[in-house]
């Protein structure tokens, strides 16, 4: 499963996951998979572990549902590791 496949599922299910969790599945260092990607609502579900927010995004670049989660929950309810993300994706496959 590639980055875009993961992002589609996160976006569809309104679930945040950390850069590190995503990198564990697609390879590279935590922020590397997002390098060169547009800062847009679609990718805003991939977030920093400490803040639960996407790094370097303007408010207008963050999905409104993601923005609400950031305000209401901060870094809580974020998938923080690769194994958890893998299990989450498997449970939603099909």
N, C-alpha and C positions, 0 to 999 in steps of 0.2 A: 504494500500500500504506500503510495507516494504522498507528498505534502498536500497536493490539491485534493486527493481523496479524503485525507484526514480533515482538512479545512471544510470540505463540503459537509461532512458529518457533524463537526462542531457547530457550524453555522445552522444547519438544519435542525439540530437538537438544542440550540441555544446553550451550548456548554463551553466553558472556558478551559483551556489546558495551557500549561506553561511551555515556554520555549524549550526547556530541558526535556520535558516529556515528549514533545514532538520530535526533537532532535534524536532522542533515544531510538525512535522508530525509523527515522529517515536518514540518520547518520549525521555526523558533524558535531560541532560545538553548539551549545544551547541557542545562540541567536543566529547561527549560520544559515539554517534552512530559510529564514525570512530575508536574508540578504538579497537585494535586488528586486524584491517584491514591492508592489505598490502598497502604500499605506491607505487601505480602503476598508470599509465595513466588513467585507468578506474575511479578511485576514485579522481583524481585530479580536477574534476569539482566541488567538494565541497571545499569551500574556506573560508578564514578569511574575515570578513566584512571590516576591515580597509585596507587591502592590495589587496584583490581580488585574492590572491594566496593561494594554499594549504599550510598548516603549516608543516614545517619540511621535505619537499620534495626536493630531488636533482633535478636538471634540467632534468636529464634523466628519472625521474619518472613522469614527467608532460606531458600530451598529447600535441603534438606539436601545435594543434589548440588552446588549452587552454593557452599555453605559449605565443602564438601570441596575444591573447586577453589581457593577463596580461601586456605585453609590450605596446600594443597600447592603452588600455583603463584603466589600473590600476583597481581601485575598481568600476568603472562605469559599467553599464549594467550587474549587478549581482543581482539576486533575493535575497532580504535581509530579508524577513519575511515569516513566515509560511503561512499566508493567501494568499500572492502573489504567493507563490510556489504552493499552492493547486489550485488556479485559473489557473495558467500556466499549471499544469498537466491535469486538467479537459479539458482545451481547446485543448489538444493534445491527449486525450483518443480516442481510437477507432481504 
